[in-house]
Amino acid sequence: MNVKIIKPDSTLYDGPATLVQLPGTGGLFELLENHAPIISSLAAGKIRLQADGQEEKSFEIKAGVVKGQQNDILILVQ
């Protein structure tokens, strides 16, 4: 799936991932390929990304929102 993590002034990540772990306001949750459409708010914490054959990446955020559908994940963060 394609993942974009965007801050107001820059793009933190734009590329593939097989797993995305997010700090939701109700607790941690994960998105995998072919996940059902989702829109959710995010709390302060760490976003973790894993892609085949690549080292895990992580990003600290203060808050944000995520929208996912058809293997396109858009994450807007502060």
PQR file with spaces between the fields and no chain letter, atoms N, CA, C, O and H, PARSE charges and radii, in Angstrom:
ATOM       1  N    MET     1       0.844   -1.174    0.000 -0.4000 1.5000
ATOM       2  CA   MET     1       0.000    0.000    0.000 -0.0000 2.0000
ATOM       3  C    MET     1       0.886    1.231    0.000  0.5500 1.7000
ATOM       4  O    MET     1       2.036    1.177    0.435 -0.5500 1.4000
ATOM       5  N    ASN     2       0.349    2.342   -0.488 -0.4000 1.5000
ATOM       6  CA   ASN     2       1.097    3.589   -0.545 -0.0000 2.0000
ATOM       7  C    ASN     2       0.723    4.458    0.653  0.5500 1.7000
ATOM       8  O    ASN     2      -0.457    4.647    0.947 -0.5500 1.4000
ATOM       9  H    ASN     2      -0.586    2.386   -0.841  0.4000 1.0000
ATOM      10  N    VAL     3       1.731    4.983    1.339 -0.4000 1.5000
ATOM      11  CA   VAL     3       1.513    5.772    2.547 -0.0000 2.0000
ATOM      12  C    VAL     3       2.150    7.147    2.381  0.5500 1.7000
ATOM      13  O    VAL     3       3.296    7.264    1.945 -0.5500 1.4000
ATOM      14  H    VAL     3       2.690    4.829    1.100  0.4000 1.0000
ATOM      15  N    LYS     4       1.394    8.185    2.734 -0.4000 1.5000
ATOM      16  CA   LYS     4       1.922    9.548    2.777 -0.0000 2.0000
ATOM      17  C    LYS     4       1.701   10.083    4.179  0.5500 1.7000
ATOM      18  O    LYS     4       0.590   10.029    4.706 -0.5500 1.4000
ATOM      19  H    LYS     4       0.463    8.090    3.088  0.4000 1.0000
ATOM      20  N    ILE     5       2.774   10.604    4.786 -0.4000 1.5000
ATOM      21  CA   ILE     5       2.690   11.271    6.086 -0.0000 2.0000
ATOM      22  C    ILE     5       3.095   12.722    5.852  0.5500 1.7000
ATOM      23  O    ILE     5       4.223   13.009    5.452 -0.5500 1.4000
ATOM      24  H    ILE     5       3.677   10.648    4.358  0.4000 1.0000
ATOM      25  N    ILE     6       2.158   13.629    6.108 -0.4000 1.5000
ATOM      26  CA   ILE     6       2.375   15.029    5.762 -0.0000 2.0000
ATOM      27  C    ILE     6       2.194   15.924    6.989  0.5500 1.7000
ATOM      28  O    ILE     6       1.205   15.820    7.716 -0.5500 1.4000
ATOM      29  H    ILE     6       1.241   13.396    6.433  0.4000 1.0000
ATOM      30  N    LYS     7       3.183   16.812    7.200 -0.4000 1.5000
ATOM      31  CA   LYS     7       3.094   17.878    8.203 -0.0000 2.0000
ATOM      32  C    LYS     7       2.717   19.154    7.463  0.5500 1.7000
ATOM      33  O    LYS     7       2.807   19.196    6.236 -0.5500 1.4000
ATOM      34  H    LYS     7       3.986   16.896    6.610  0.4000 1.0000
ATOM      35  N    PRO     8       2.296   20.199    8.180 -0.5600 1.5000
ATOM      36  CA   PRO     8       1.928   21.440    7.486  0.2800 2.0000
ATOM      37  C    PRO     8       3.053   22.019    6.613  0.5500 1.7000
ATOM      38  O    PRO     8       2.782   22.667    5.602 -0.5500 1.4000
ATOM      39  N    ASP     9       4.307   21.787    7.002 -0.4000 1.5000
ATOM      40  CA   ASP     9       5.420   22.391    6.276 -0.0000 2.0000
ATOM      41  C    ASP     9       6.297   21.404    5.515  0.5500 1.7000
ATOM      42  O    ASP     9       7.256   21.824    4.868 -0.5500 1.4000
ATOM      43  H    ASP     9       4.527   21.261    7.823  0.4000 1.0000
ATOM      44  N    SER    10       6.001   20.112    5.570 -0.4000 1.5000
ATOM      45  CA   SER    10       6.864   19.147    4.882 -0.0000 2.0000
ATOM      46  C    SER    10       6.191   17.782    4.765  0.5500 1.7000
ATOM      47  O    SER    10       5.175   17.512    5.405 -0.5500 1.4000
ATOM      48  H    SER    10       5.222   19.771    6.096  0.4000 1.0000
ATOM      49  N    THR    11       6.774   16.946    3.944 -0.4000 1.5000
ATOM      50  CA   THR    11       6.339   15.557    3.817 -0.0000 2.0000
ATOM      51  C    THR    11       7.341   14.686    4.564  0.5500 1.7000
ATOM      52  O    THR    11       8.531   14.699    4.251 -0.5500 1.4000
ATOM      53  H    THR    11       7.599   17.165    3.423  0.4000 1.0000
ATOM      54  N    LEU    12       6.863   13.926    5.554 -0.4000 1.5000
ATOM      55  CA   LEU    12       7.737   13.059    6.335 -0.0000 2.0000
ATOM      56  C    LEU    12       8.028   11.745    5.616  0.5500 1.7000
ATOM      57  O    LEU    12       9.133   11.209    5.708 -0.5500 1.4000
ATOM      58  H    LEU    12       5.896   13.915    5.808  0.4000 1.0000
ATOM      59  N    TYR    13       7.022   11.228    4.893 -0.4000 1.5000
ATOM      60  CA   TYR    13       7.190    9.942    4.223 -0.0000 2.0000
ATOM      61  C    TYR    13       6.213    9.852    3.061  0.5500 1.7000
ATOM      62  O    TYR    13       5.065   10.286    3.161 -0.5500 1.4000
ATOM      63  H    TYR    13       6.124   11.663    4.818  0.4000 1.0000
ATOM      64  N    ASP    14       6.686    9.282    1.959 -0.4000 1.5000
ATOM      65  CA   ASP    14       5.835    9.028    0.794 -0.0000 2.0000
ATOM      66  C    ASP    14       6.398    7.790    0.122  0.5500 1.7000
ATOM      67  O    ASP    14       7.382    7.862   -0.613 -0.5500 1.4000
ATOM      68  H    ASP    14       7.618    8.929    1.878  0.4000 1.0000
ATOM      69  N    GLY    15       5.760    6.646    0.381 -0.4000 1.5000
ATOM      70  CA   GLY    15       6.273    5.412   -0.187 -0.0000 2.0000
ATOM      71  C    GLY    15       5.463    4.207    0.226  0.5500 1.7000
ATOM      72  O    GLY    15       4.374    4.338    0.784 -0.5500 1.4000
ATOM      73  H    GLY    15       4.960    6.587    0.978  0.4000 1.0000
ATOM      74  N    PRO    16       6.000    3.024   -0.053 -0.5600 1.5000
ATOM      75  CA   PRO    16       5.269    1.794    0.230  0.2800 2.0000
ATOM      76  C    PRO    16       5.365    1.371    1.691  0.5500 1.7000
ATOM      77  O    PRO    16       6.303    1.739    2.398 -0.5500 1.4000
ATOM      78  N    ALA    17       4.384    0.595    2.128 -0.4000 1.5000
ATOM      79  CA   ALA    17       4.407   -0.018    3.457 -0.0000 2.0000
ATOM      80  C    ALA    17       3.496   -1.240    3.428  0.5500 1.7000
ATOM      81  O    ALA    17       2.497   -1.270    2.709 -0.5500 1.4000
ATOM      82  H    ALA    17       3.622    0.296    1.554  0.4000 1.0000
ATOM      83  N    THR    18       3.853   -2.239    4.217 -0.4000 1.5000
ATOM      84  CA   THR    18       2.999   -3.417    4.352 -0.0000 2.0000
ATOM      85  C    THR    18       2.244   -3.383    5.678  0.5500 1.7000
ATOM      86  O    THR    18       1.249   -4.086    5.851 -0.5500 1.4000
ATOM      87  H    THR    18       4.664   -2.215    4.801  0.4000 1.0000
ATOM      88  N    LEU    19       2.727   -2.556    6.620 -0.4000 1.5000
ATOM      89  CA   LEU    19       2.090   -2.411    7.920 -0.0000 2.0000
ATOM      90  C    LEU    19       2.282   -0.983    8.406  0.5500 1.7000
ATOM      91  O    LEU    19       3.377   -0.429    8.310 -0.5500 1.4000
ATOM      92  H    LEU    19       3.536   -1.985    6.479  0.4000 1.0000
ATOM      93  N    VAL    20       1.214   -0.389    8.928 -0.4000 1.5000
ATOM      94  CA   VAL    20       1.279    0.939    9.538 -0.0000 2.0000
ATOM      95  C    VAL    20       0.633    0.830   10.909  0.5500 1.7000
ATOM      96  O    VAL    20      -0.528    0.437   11.026 -0.5500 1.4000
ATOM      97  H    VAL    20       0.324   -0.838    9.006  0.4000 1.0000
ATOM      98  N    GLN    21       1.389    1.181   11.948 -0.4000 1.5000
ATOM      99  CA   GLN    21       0.840    1.201   13.308 -0.0000 2.0000
ATOM     100  C    GLN    21       0.676    2.658   13.718  0.5500 1.7000
ATOM     101  O    GLN    21       1.599    3.462   13.585 -0.5500 1.4000
ATOM     102  H    GLN    21       2.331    1.501   11.853  0.4000 1.0000
ATOM     103  N    LEU    22      -0.525    2.990   14.224 -0.4000 1.5000
ATOM     104  CA   LEU    22      -0.873    4.381   14.516 -0.0000 2.0000
ATOM     105  C    LEU    22      -1.378    4.547   15.947  0.5500 1.7000
ATOM     106  O    LEU    22      -2.030    3.653   16.485 -0.5500 1.4000
ATOM     107  H    LEU    22      -1.275    2.336   14.332  0.4000 1.0000
ATOM     108  N    PRO    23      -1.074    5.706   16.572 -0.5600 1.5000
ATOM     109  CA   PRO    23      -1.571    5.990   17.918  0.2800 2.0000
ATOM     110  C    PRO    23      -2.952    6.655   17.870  0.5500 1.7000
ATOM     111  O    PRO    23      -3.048    7.881   17.929 -0.5500 1.4000
ATOM     112  N    GLY    24      -3.991    5.878   17.768 -0.4000 1.5000
ATOM     113  CA   GLY    24      -5.342    6.421   17.727 -0.0000 2.0000
ATOM     114  C    GLY    24      -5.735    7.024   19.063  0.5500 1.7000
ATOM     115  O    GLY    24      -5.125    6.714   20.087 -0.5500 1.4000
ATOM     116  H    GLY    24      -3.913    4.882   17.721  0.4000 1.0000
ATOM     117  N    THR    25      -6.740    7.876   19.065 -0.4000 1.5000
ATOM     118  CA   THR    25      -7.193    8.482   20.311 -0.0000 2.0000
ATOM     119  C    THR    25      -7.799    7.439   21.251  0.5500 1.7000
ATOM     120  O    THR    25      -7.895    7.674   22.456 -0.5500 1.4000
ATOM     121  H    THR    25      -7.235    8.128   18.233  0.4000 1.0000
ATOM     122  N    GLY    26      -8.205    6.299   20.713 -0.4000 1.5000
ATOM     123  CA   GLY    26      -8.721    5.202   21.534 -0.0000 2.0000
ATOM     124  C    GLY    26      -7.691    4.111   21.791  0.5500 1.7000
ATOM     125  O    GLY    26      -8.015    3.095   22.406 -0.5500 1.4000
ATOM     126  H    GLY    26      -8.127    6.109   19.734  0.4000 1.0000
ATOM     127  N    GLY    27      -6.463    4.298   21.334 -0.4000 1.5000
ATOM     128  CA   GLY    27      -5.399    3.313   21.511 -0.0000 2.0000
ATOM     129  C    GLY    27      -4.722    2.992   20.186  0.5500 1.7000
ATOM     130  O    GLY    27      -5.157    3.446   19.127 -0.5500 1.4000
ATOM     131  H    GLY    27      -6.200    5.124   20.835  0.4000 1.0000
ATOM     132  N    LEU    28      -3.660    2.209   20.257 -0.4000 1.5000
ATOM     133  CA   LEU    28      -2.912    1.827   19.060 -0.0000 2.0000
ATOM     134  C    LEU    28      -3.759    0.957   18.140  0.5500 1.7000
ATOM     135  O    LEU    28      -4.552    0.135   18.599 -0.5500 1.4000
ATOM     136  H    LEU    28      -3.307    1.841   21.117  0.4000 1.0000
ATOM     137  N    PHE    29      -3.581    1.151   16.828 -0.4000 1.5000
ATOM     138  CA   PHE    29      -4.201    0.250   15.857 -0.0000 2.0000
ATOM     139  C    PHE    29      -3.292    0.133   14.643  0.5500 1.7000
ATOM     140  O    PHE    29      -2.405    0.961   14.435 -0.5500 1.4000
ATOM     141  H    PHE    29      -2.937    1.820   16.455  0.4000 1.0000
ATOM     142  N    GLU    30      -3.524   -0.903   13.844 -0.4000 1.5000
ATOM     143  CA   GLU    30      -2.690   -1.180   12.685 -0.0000 2.0000
ATOM     144  C    GLU    30      -3.526   -1.241   11.421  0.5500 1.7000
ATOM     145  O    GLU    30      -4.686   -1.651   11.433 -0.5500 1.4000
ATOM     146  H    GLU    30      -4.245   -1.575   14.012  0.4000 1.0000
ATOM     147  N    LEU    31      -2.900   -0.818   10.325 -0.4000 1.5000
ATOM     148  CA   LEU    31      -3.494   -0.941    9.003 -0.0000 2.0000
ATOM     149  C    LEU    31      -2.615   -1.878    8.184  0.5500 1.7000
ATOM     150  O    LEU    31      -1.394   -1.721    8.149 -0.5500 1.4000
ATOM     151  H    LEU    31      -1.957   -0.484   10.315  0.4000 1.0000
ATOM     152  N    LEU    32      -3.230   -2.839    7.533 -0.4000 1.5000
ATOM     153  CA   LEU    32      -2.545   -3.769    6.654 -0.0000 2.0000
ATOM     154  C    LEU    32      -3.112   -3.599    5.252  0.5500 1.7000
ATOM     155  O    LEU    32      -4.114   -2.908    5.066 -0.5500 1.4000
ATOM     156  H    LEU    32      -4.221   -2.967    7.561  0.4000 1.0000
ATOM     157  N    GLU    33      -2.481   -4.222    4.270 -0.4000 1.5000
ATOM     158  CA   GLU    33      -2.978   -4.148    2.901 -0.0000 2.0000
ATOM     159  C    GLU    33      -4.424   -4.617    2.828  0.5500 1.7000
ATOM     160  O    GLU    33      -4.828   -5.543    3.533 -0.5500 1.4000
ATOM     161  H    GLU    33      -1.667   -4.783    4.422  0.4000 1.0000
ATOM     162  N    ASN    34      -5.191   -3.970    1.972 -0.4000 1.5000
ATOM     163  CA   ASN    34      -6.612   -4.265    1.744 -0.0000 2.0000
ATOM     164  C    ASN    34      -7.484   -4.028    2.970  0.5500 1.7000
ATOM     165  O    ASN    34      -8.525   -4.667    3.124 -0.5500 1.4000
ATOM     166  H    ASN    34      -4.863   -3.219    1.400  0.4000 1.0000
ATOM     167  N    HIS    35      -7.068   -3.116    3.842 -0.4000 1.5000
ATOM     168  CA   HIS    35      -7.859   -2.744    5.017 -0.0000 2.0000
ATOM     169  C    HIS    35      -9.148   -2.072    4.551  0.5500 1.7000
ATOM     170  O    HIS    35      -9.170   -1.425    3.503 -0.5500 1.4000
ATOM     171  H    HIS    35      -6.222   -2.597    3.717  0.4000 1.0000
ATOM     172  N    ALA    36     -10.199   -2.221    5.313 -0.4000 1.5000
ATOM     173  CA   ALA    36     -11.460   -1.532    5.021 -0.0000 2.0000
ATOM     174  C    ALA    36     -11.234   -0.018    5.085  0.5500 1.7000
ATOM     175  O    ALA    36     -10.345    0.437    5.805 -0.5500 1.4000
ATOM     176  H    ALA    36     -10.181   -2.746    6.163  0.4000 1.0000
ATOM     177  N    PRO    37     -12.019    0.764    4.349 -0.5600 1.5000
ATOM     178  CA   PRO    37     -11.871    2.224    4.420  0.2800 2.0000
ATOM     179  C    PRO    37     -11.963    2.715    5.868  0.5500 1.7000
ATOM     180  O    PRO    37     -12.744    2.201    6.669 -0.5500 1.4000
ATOM     181  N    ILE    38     -11.138    3.731    6.180 -0.4000 1.5000
ATOM     182  CA   ILE    38     -11.080    4.216    7.558 -0.0000 2.0000
ATOM     183  C    ILE    38     -10.773    5.708    7.575  0.5500 1.7000
ATOM     184  O    ILE    38     -10.024    6.213    6.738 -0.5500 1.4000
ATOM     185  H    ILE    38     -10.504    4.149    5.529  0.4000 1.0000
ATOM     186  N    ILE    39     -11.358    6.397    8.532 -0.4000 1.5000
ATOM     187  CA   ILE    39     -10.991    7.767    8.898 -0.0000 2.0000
ATOM     188  C    ILE    39     -10.933    7.766   10.415  0.5500 1.7000
ATOM     189  O    ILE    39     -11.877    7.332   11.075 -0.5500 1.4000
ATOM     190  H    ILE    39     -11.966    5.987    9.212  0.4000 1.0000
ATOM     191  N    SER    40      -9.814    8.256   10.978 -0.4000 1.5000
ATOM     192  CA   SER    40      -9.662    8.237   12.430 -0.0000 2.0000
ATOM     193  C    SER    40      -8.786    9.393   12.891  0.5500 1.7000
ATOM     194  O    SER    40      -7.920    9.865   12.156 -0.5500 1.4000
ATOM     195  H    SER    40      -9.047    8.608   10.442  0.4000 1.0000
ATOM     196  N    SER    41      -9.025    9.838   14.114 -0.4000 1.5000
ATOM     197  CA   SER    41      -8.164   10.848   14.724 -0.0000 2.0000
ATOM     198  C    SER    41      -6.984   10.148   15.395  0.5500 1.7000
ATOM     199  O    SER    41      -7.075    8.993   15.810 -0.5500 1.4000
ATOM     200  H    SER    41      -9.729    9.454   14.712  0.4000 1.0000
ATOM     201  N    LEU    42      -5.880   10.878   15.488 -0.4000 1.5000
ATOM     202  CA   LEU    42      -4.660   10.337   16.086 -0.0000 2.0000
ATOM     203  C    LEU    42      -4.247   11.172   17.290  0.5500 1.7000
ATOM     204  O    LEU    42      -4.436   12.388   17.315 -0.5500 1.4000
ATOM     205  H    LEU    42      -5.806   11.816   15.151  0.4000 1.0000
ATOM     206  N    ALA    43      -3.685   10.507   18.275 -0.4000 1.5000
ATOM     207  CA   ALA    43      -3.194   11.158   19.486 -0.0000 2.0000
ATOM     208  C    ALA    43      -1.669   11.279   19.409  0.5500 1.7000
ATOM     209  O    ALA    43      -1.046   10.806   18.459 -0.5500 1.4000
ATOM     210  H    ALA    43      -3.531    9.519   18.254  0.4000 1.0000
ATOM     211  N    ALA    44      -1.091   11.907   20.404 -0.4000 1.5000
ATOM     212  CA   ALA    44       0.366   11.992   20.484 -0.0000 2.0000
ATOM     213  C    ALA    44       0.932   10.587   20.610  0.5500 1.7000
ATOM     214  O    ALA    44       0.380    9.745   21.318 -0.5500 1.4000
ATOM     215  H    ALA    44      -1.598   12.292   21.176  0.4000 1.0000
ATOM     216  N    GLY    45       2.032   10.343   19.920 -0.4000 1.5000
ATOM     217  CA   GLY    45       2.664    9.029   19.973 -0.0000 2.0000
ATOM     218  C    GLY    45       3.554    8.803   18.777  0.5500 1.7000
ATOM     219  O    GLY    45       4.070    9.749   18.183 -0.5500 1.4000
ATOM     220  H    GLY    45       2.480   11.027   19.345  0.4000 1.0000
ATOM     221  N    LYS    46       3.732    7.539   18.425 -0.4000 1.5000
ATOM     222  CA   LYS    46       4.669    7.156   17.379 -0.0000 2.0000
ATOM     223  C    LYS    46       3.951    6.395   16.277  0.5500 1.7000
ATOM     224  O    LYS    46       3.192    5.463   16.542 -0.5500 1.4000
ATOM     225  H    LYS    46       3.313    6.770   18.908  0.4000 1.0000
ATOM     226  N    ILE    47       4.201    6.807   15.031 -0.4000 1.5000
ATOM     227  CA   ILE    47       3.751    6.055   13.858 -0.0000 2.0000
ATOM     228  C    ILE    47       4.888    5.121   13.460  0.5500 1.7000
ATOM     229  O    ILE    47       6.035    5.548   13.324 -0.5500 1.4000
ATOM     230  H    ILE    47       4.817    7.564   14.816  0.4000 1.0000
ATOM     231  N    ARG    48       4.563    3.849   13.277 -0.4000 1.5000
ATOM     232  CA   ARG    48       5.553    2.857   12.830 -0.0000 2.0000
ATOM     233  C    ARG    48       5.156    2.355   11.452  0.5500 1.7000
ATOM     234  O    ARG    48       3.989    2.053   11.201 -0.5500 1.4000
ATOM     235  H    ARG    48       3.632    3.502   13.388  0.4000 1.0000
ATOM     236  N    LEU    49       6.149    2.268   10.550 -0.4000 1.5000
ATOM     237  CA   LEU    49       5.933    1.751    9.205 -0.0000 2.0000
ATOM     238  C    LEU    49       6.861    0.590    8.953  0.5500 1.7000
ATOM     239  O    LEU    49       8.027    0.619    9.345 -0.5500 1.4000
ATOM     240  H    LEU    49       7.097    2.514   10.754  0.4000 1.0000
ATOM     241  N    GLN    50       6.343   -0.443    8.292 -0.4000 1.5000
ATOM     242  CA   GLN    50       7.176   -1.569    7.885 -0.0000 2.0000
ATOM     243  C    GLN    50       6.900   -1.858    6.417  0.5500 1.7000
ATOM     244  O    GLN    50       5.742   -1.967    6.012 -0.5500 1.4000
ATOM     245  H    GLN    50       5.395   -0.467    7.973  0.4000 1.0000
ATOM     246  N    ALA    51       7.951   -1.982    5.620 -0.4000 1.5000
ATOM     247  CA   ALA    51       7.831   -2.350    4.212 -0.0000 2.0000
ATOM     248  C    ALA    51       8.717   -3.563    3.963  0.5500 1.7000
ATOM     249  O    ALA    51       9.745   -3.735    4.619 -0.5500 1.4000
ATOM     250  H    ALA    51       8.891   -1.893    5.949  0.4000 1.0000
ATOM     251  N    ASP    52       8.322   -4.391    3.025 -0.4000 1.5000
ATOM     252  CA   ASP    52       9.097   -5.595    2.712 -0.0000 2.0000
ATOM     253  C    ASP    52      10.556   -5.261    2.436  0.5500 1.7000
ATOM     254  O    ASP    52      10.856   -4.398    1.611 -0.5500 1.4000
ATOM     255  H    ASP    52       7.487   -4.252    2.491  0.4000 1.0000
ATOM     256  N    GLY    53      11.454   -5.941    3.121 -0.4000 1.5000
ATOM     257  CA   GLY    53      12.880   -5.790    2.885 -0.0000 2.0000
ATOM     258  C    GLY    53      13.483   -4.474    3.316  0.5500 1.7000
ATOM     259  O    GLY    53      14.637   -4.198    2.989 -0.5500 1.4000
ATOM     260  H    GLY    53      11.210   -6.643    3.791  0.4000 1.0000
ATOM     261  N    GLN    54      12.748   -3.654    4.036 -0.4000 1.5000
ATOM     262  CA   GLN    54      13.268   -2.368    4.487 -0.0000 2.0000
ATOM     263  C    GLN    54      13.267   -2.299    6.010  0.5500 1.7000
ATOM     264  O    GLN    54      12.508   -2.991    6.689 -0.5500 1.4000
ATOM     265  H    GLN    54      11.810   -3.879    4.302  0.4000 1.0000
ATOM     266  N    GLU    55      14.139   -1.447    6.513 -0.4000 1.5000
ATOM     267  CA   GLU    55      14.189   -1.221    7.959 -0.0000 2.0000
ATOM     268  C    GLU    55      12.921   -0.487    8.404  0.5500 1.7000
ATOM     269  O    GLU    55      12.401    0.364    7.683 -0.5500 1.4000
ATOM     270  H    GLU    55      14.755   -0.885    5.961  0.4000 1.0000
ATOM     271  N    GLU    56      12.431   -0.827    9.599 -0.4000 1.5000
ATOM     272  CA   GLU    56      11.249   -0.162   10.138 -0.0000 2.0000
ATOM     273  C    GLU    56      11.528    1.326   10.326  0.5500 1.7000
ATOM     274  O    GLU    56      12.613    1.717   10.757 -0.5500 1.4000
ATOM     275  H    GLU    56      12.854   -1.518   10.185  0.4000 1.0000
ATOM     276  N    LYS    57      10.534    2.145    9.998 -0.4000 1.5000
ATOM     277  CA   LYS    57      10.644    3.592   10.185 -0.0000 2.0000
ATOM     278  C    LYS    57       9.630    4.015   11.242  0.5500 1.7000
ATOM     279  O    LYS    57       8.565    3.410   11.366 -0.5500 1.4000
ATOM     280  H    LYS    57       9.653    1.827    9.648  0.4000 1.0000
ATOM     281  N    SER    58       9.965    5.063   12.010 -0.4000 1.5000
ATOM     282  CA   SER    58       9.024    5.572   12.999 -0.0000 2.0000
ATOM     283  C    SER    58       9.093    7.094   13.032  0.5500 1.7000
ATOM     284  O    SER    58      10.133    7.699   12.767 -0.5500 1.4000
ATOM     285  H    SER    58      10.830    5.555   11.910  0.4000 1.0000
ATOM     286  N    PHE    59       7.946    7.695   13.367 -0.4000 1.5000
ATOM     287  CA   PHE    59       7.812    9.147   13.396 -0.0000 2.0000
ATOM     288  C    PHE    59       7.014    9.534   14.628  0.5500 1.7000
ATOM     289  O    PHE    59       5.930    8.997   14.857 -0.5500 1.4000
ATOM     290  H    PHE    59       7.102    7.204   13.581  0.4000 1.0000
ATOM     291  N    GLU    60       7.537   10.461   15.426 -0.4000 1.5000
ATOM     292  CA   GLU    60       6.821   10.987   16.592 -0.0000 2.0000
ATOM     293  C    GLU    60       5.848   12.074   16.122  0.5500 1.7000
ATOM     294  O    GLU    60       6.205   12.943   15.326 -0.5500 1.4000
ATOM     295  H    GLU    60       8.417   10.897   15.239  0.4000 1.0000
ATOM     296  N    ILE    61       4.609   12.008   16.634 -0.4000 1.5000
ATOM     297  CA   ILE    61       3.625   13.027   16.275 -0.0000 2.0000
ATOM     298  C    ILE    61       2.957   13.566   17.538  0.5500 1.7000
ATOM     299  O    ILE    61       2.986   12.932   18.592 -0.5500 1.4000
ATOM     300  H    ILE    61       4.319   11.303   17.280  0.4000 1.0000
ATOM     301  N    LYS    62       2.350   14.755   17.409 -0.4000 1.5000
ATOM     302  CA   LYS    62       1.599   15.352   18.516 -0.0000 2.0000
ATOM     303  C    LYS    62       0.115   15.059   18.393  0.5500 1.7000
ATOM     304  O    LYS    62      -0.575   14.890   19.398 -0.5500 1.4000
ATOM     305  H    LYS    62       2.326   15.270   16.552  0.4000 1.0000
ATOM     306  N    ALA    63      -0.380   14.998   17.156 -0.4000 1.5000
ATOM     307  CA   ALA    63      -1.790   14.716   16.872 -0.0000 2.0000
ATOM     308  C    ALA    63      -1.938   14.601   15.368  0.5500 1.7000
ATOM     309  O    ALA    63      -1.005   14.892   14.620 -0.5500 1.4000
ATOM     310  H    ALA    63       0.181   15.135   16.339  0.4000 1.0000
ATOM     311  N    GLY    64      -3.125   14.172   14.921 -0.4000 1.5000
ATOM     312  CA   GLY    64      -3.347   14.103   13.491 -0.0000 2.0000
ATOM     313  C    GLY    64      -4.609   13.350   13.138  0.5500 1.7000
ATOM     314  O    GLY    64      -5.433   13.032   13.996 -0.5500 1.4000
ATOM     315  H    GLY    64      -3.883   13.936   15.528  0.4000 1.0000
ATOM     316  N    VAL    65      -4.741   13.072   11.837 -0.4000 1.5000
ATOM     317  CA   VAL    65      -5.859   12.289   11.314 -0.0000 2.0000
ATOM     318  C    VAL    65      -5.317   11.355   10.243  0.5500 1.7000
ATOM     319  O    VAL    65      -4.292   11.628    9.620 -0.5500 1.4000
ATOM     320  H    VAL    65      -4.072   13.331   11.141  0.4000 1.0000
ATOM     321  N    VAL    66      -6.023   10.251   10.042 -0.4000 1.5000
ATOM     322  CA   VAL    66      -5.654    9.302    8.993 -0.0000 2.0000
ATOM     323  C    VAL    66      -6.884    8.995    8.157  0.5500 1.7000
ATOM     324  O    VAL    66      -7.991    8.866    8.680 -0.5500 1.4000
ATOM     325  H    VAL    66      -6.856   10.029   10.548  0.4000 1.0000
ATOM     326  N    LYS    67      -6.674    8.879    6.855 -0.4000 1.5000
ATOM     327  CA   LYS    67      -7.730    8.454    5.929 -0.0000 2.0000
ATOM     328  C    LYS    67      -7.134    7.352    5.067  0.5500 1.7000
ATOM     329  O    LYS    67      -6.066    7.522    4.478 -0.5500 1.4000
ATOM     330  H    LYS    67      -5.775    8.983    6.431  0.4000 1.0000
ATOM     331  N    GLY    68      -7.821    6.232    4.996 -0.4000 1.5000
ATOM     332  CA   GLY    68      -7.333    5.128    4.186 -0.0000 2.0000
ATOM     333  C    GLY    68      -8.435    4.496    3.374  0.5500 1.7000
ATOM     334  O    GLY    68      -9.536    4.260    3.870 -0.5500 1.4000
ATOM     335  H    GLY    68      -8.688    6.094    5.474  0.4000 1.0000
ATOM     336  N    GLN    69      -8.125    4.221    2.102 -0.4000 1.5000
ATOM     337  CA   GLN    69      -9.055    3.487    1.246 -0.0000 2.0000
ATOM     338  C    GLN    69      -8.284    2.964    0.041  0.5500 1.7000
ATOM     339  O    GLN    69      -7.385    3.636   -0.465 -0.5500 1.4000
ATOM     340  H    GLN    69      -7.231    4.413    1.699  0.4000 1.0000
ATOM     341  N    GLN    70      -8.629    1.781   -0.413 -0.4000 1.5000
ATOM     342  CA   GLN    70      -8.034    1.159   -1.600 -0.0000 2.0000
ATOM     343  C    GLN    70      -6.502    1.190   -1.563  0.5500 1.7000
ATOM     344  O    GLN    70      -5.858    1.528   -2.556 -0.5500 1.4000
ATOM     345  H    GLN    70      -9.359    1.234   -0.003  0.4000 1.0000
ATOM     346  N    ASN    71      -5.928    0.836   -0.412 -0.4000 1.5000
ATOM     347  CA   ASN    71      -4.484    0.761   -0.209 -0.0000 2.0000
ATOM     348  C    ASN    71      -3.743    2.095   -0.376  0.5500 1.7000
ATOM     349  O    ASN    71      -2.533    2.102   -0.600 -0.5500 1.4000
ATOM     350  H    ASN    71      -6.451    0.562    0.395  0.4000 1.0000
ATOM     351  N    ASP    72      -4.458    3.219   -0.270 -0.4000 1.5000
ATOM     352  CA   ASP    72      -3.841    4.538   -0.203 -0.0000 2.0000
ATOM     353  C    ASP    72      -4.123    5.104    1.179  0.5500 1.7000
ATOM     354  O    ASP    72      -5.277    5.303    1.558 -0.5500 1.4000
ATOM     355  H    ASP    72      -5.441    3.213   -0.088  0.4000 1.0000
ATOM     356  N    ILE    73      -3.042    5.365    1.937 -0.4000 1.5000
ATOM     357  CA   ILE    73      -3.156    5.861    3.307 -0.0000 2.0000
ATOM     358  C    ILE    73      -2.590    7.282    3.346  0.5500 1.7000
ATOM     359  O    ILE    73      -1.432    7.506    2.992 -0.5500 1.4000
ATOM     360  H    ILE    73      -2.104    5.203    1.629  0.4000 1.0000
ATOM     361  N    LEU    74      -3.410    8.230    3.777 -0.4000 1.5000
ATOM     362  CA   LEU    74      -2.987    9.610    3.936 -0.0000 2.0000
ATOM     363  C    LEU    74      -3.048    9.949    5.416  0.5500 1.7000
ATOM     364  O    LEU    74      -4.093    9.814    6.052 -0.5500 1.4000
ATOM     365  H    LEU    74      -4.350    8.047    4.065  0.4000 1.0000
ATOM     366  N    ILE    75      -1.909   10.394    5.965 -0.4000 1.5000
ATOM     367  CA   ILE    75      -1.816   10.730    7.377 -0.0000 2.0000
ATOM     368  C    ILE    75      -1.364   12.190    7.485  0.5500 1.7000
ATOM     369  O    ILE    75      -0.272   12.544    7.040 -0.5500 1.4000
ATOM     370  H    ILE    75      -1.060   10.504    5.449  0.4000 1.0000
ATOM     371  N    LEU    76      -2.212   13.027    8.079 -0.4000 1.5000
ATOM     372  CA   LEU    76      -1.891   14.435    8.299 -0.0000 2.0000
ATOM     373  C    LEU    76      -1.567   14.608    9.766  0.5500 1.7000
ATOM     374  O    LEU    76      -2.375   14.255   10.625 -0.5500 1.4000
ATOM     375  H    LEU    76      -3.099   12.739    8.441  0.4000 1.0000
ATOM     376  N    VAL    77      -0.381   15.154   10.071 -0.4000 1.5000
ATOM     377  CA   VAL    77       0.076   15.217   11.466 -0.0000 2.0000
ATOM     378  C    VAL    77       0.617   16.601   11.828  0.5500 1.7000
ATOM     379  O    VAL    77       0.902   17.441   10.974 -0.5500 1.4000
ATOM     380  H    VAL    77       0.275   15.441    9.373  0.4000 1.0000
ATOM     381  N    GLN    78       0.741   16.785   13.140 -0.4000 1.5000
ATOM     382  CA   GLN    78       1.393   17.965   13.706 -0.0000 2.0000
ATOM     383  C    GLN    78       2.665   17.527   14.370  0.5500 1.7000
ATOM     384  O    GLN    78       3.390   18.355   14.921 -0.5500 1.4000
ATOM     385  H    GLN    78       0.510   16.103   13.834  0.4000 1.0000
